[in-house]
Amino acid sequence: MKKMTLLLSAFAVLQLTNLNAAAVGTTTDAAGTTTKAPSNTAVIMDDAVVTDAMAEFKSLSRVDRKAKMKEVKQLMKTYKANKAEATPSTDKVLLAILAILLPPLAVYLHEGTTNSTFWISVLLTLLFWIPGVIYALITVL
């Protein structure tokens, strides 16, 4: 089961990168250099796309599957490296400032909905302001 889940997630990531590359659009000139031309196409992953991707992955030979898995692992490695090197965005800074001033609002803006995390923040802020701030900072950061 664990191996099947890994295969499903790996192939979904690979298909997503292929769809993103197709959505961006790459062109190759006579010199062999590739250039990207962005487009306004949105990539939508639904059950049908994932099912088709899994069927396509299962139809590949063992050697092709190994090559795809190797490619996915390399993509994941570069993604994690890029994520680790990324600087924090201004959204995080603004949410941290807002978490100090109005903790429930910062949690709501971070979560995007009034879920249990938001209500816990409201409760902690009403009990005493400091626990609400600490909880909001932990949630936002």
ROPA-914948 format. One line per field, with one value per residue (C-alpha): x, y, z. Coordinates in nm, 3 decimals, m for minus. Each point is the difference from the previous one (the first is absolute). Layout:
! residues N
east: (X;...);
north: (Y;...);
up: (Z;...);
! end
This chain:
! residues 141
east: (0.000;0.283;0.172;m0.324;m0.052;0.357;m0.050;m0.327;0.146;0.316;m0.189;m0.244;0.297;0.152;m0.325;m0.045;0.345;m0.076;m0.329;0.172;0.264;m0.273;m0.191;0.308;0.093;0.356;0.149;0.329;0.188;0.253;0.292;m0.166;m0.075;m0.343;m0.196;m0.317;m0.297;m0.249;m0.370;m0.309;m0.104;m0.085;0.078;m0.289;0.071;m0.318;m0.074;m0.017;0.346;0.152;m0.174;0.125;0.350;0.000;m0.125;0.274;0.262;m0.112;0.021;0.369;0.270;0.204;0.301;m0.217;m0.160;0.344;0.103;m0.317;0.053;0.359;m0.119;m0.261;0.257;0.229;m0.286;m0.088;0.363;0.025;m0.337;0.114;0.331;m0.180;m0.246;0.280;0.184;m0.311;m0.025;m0.313;m0.263;m0.143;m0.328;0.162;0.140;m0.335;m0.181;0.250;m0.061;m0.374;0.030;0.142;m0.266;m0.312;0.072;m0.335;0.011;0.350;m0.107;m0.309;0.202;0.255;m0.258;m0.250;m0.303;m0.150;0.112;0.095;0.341;m0.173;m0.237;0.285;0.176;m0.314;m0.039;0.364;m0.013;m0.316;0.148;0.310;0.170;0.349;m0.107;m0.194;0.307;0.224;m0.249;m0.048;0.376;0.042;m0.285;0.110;0.369);
north: (0.000;0.236;m0.071;0.064;0.330;0.102;m0.091;0.190;0.313;m0.020;m0.038;0.278;0.231;m0.101;0.055;0.335;0.110;m0.116;0.190;0.310;m0.022;m0.032;0.291;0.223;m0.108;m0.065;0.069;m0.119;0.206;m0.114;0.031;m0.250;0.244;m0.016;0.307;0.020;0.202;0.041;m0.037;0.061;m0.367;m0.141;m0.362;m0.184;m0.334;m0.202;m0.370;m0.072;0.145;m0.197;m0.321;0.043;0.075;m0.314;m0.212;0.144;m0.063;m0.360;m0.061;0.097;m0.262;m0.060;0.188;0.298;0.001;0.002;0.290;0.194;m0.067;0.119;0.315;0.062;m0.046;0.249;0.249;m0.041;0.052;0.324;0.116;m0.053;0.175;0.298;0.010;m0.001;0.285;0.216;0.319;0.053;0.195;0.329;m0.180;m0.187;0.322;0.177;m0.297;m0.006;0.369;m0.057;m0.302;0.230;0.267;m0.207;m0.373;m0.142;0.212;m0.122;m0.364;0.055;0.156;m0.281;m0.283;0.163;m0.127;m0.003;m0.346;m0.134;0.170;0.338;m0.067;m0.117;0.326;0.199;m0.189;0.046;0.368;0.052;m0.184;0.211;0.173;m0.158;m0.366;0.110;0.176;m0.301;m0.238;0.229;0.034;m0.378;m0.047;0.269;m0.075);
up: (0.000;0.088;m0.331;m0.192;0.180;m0.081;m0.364;m0.018;0.156;m0.209;m0.322;0.094;0.061;m0.331;m0.186;0.173;m0.111;m0.353;0.005;0.136;m0.271;m0.259;0.153;m0.001;m0.349;m0.101;m0.337;m0.142;m0.254;m0.262;0.245;0.235;0.282;0.159;0.094;0.203;m0.114;0.289;m0.067;0.207;0.003;0.343;0.083;0.163;0.168;0.045;0.050;m0.373;m0.062;0.288;m0.111;m0.356;0.127;0.214;m0.291;m0.221;0.269;0.047;m0.374;m0.009;0.000;0.314;m0.139;m0.092;0.346;0.161;m0.223;0.090;0.371;m0.029;m0.175;0.270;0.276;m0.174;m0.035;0.368;0.096;m0.199;0.135;0.359;m0.071;m0.153;0.287;0.257;m0.176;m0.044;0.202;0.207;m0.182;0.116;0.069;0.289;0.142;m0.026;0.152;0.288;0.070;m0.024;0.232;0.267;m0.045;m0.083;0.041;m0.124;m0.316;m0.082;0.051;m0.216;m0.282;0.018;0.009;m0.236;0.193;0.346;0.107;0.342;m0.017;m0.031;0.290;0.224;m0.078;0.087;0.327;0.101;m0.090;0.207;0.299;m0.009;m0.288;0.034;m0.051;m0.309;m0.137;0.065;m0.161;m0.301;m0.050;0.016;m0.248;m0.244;0.004);
! end
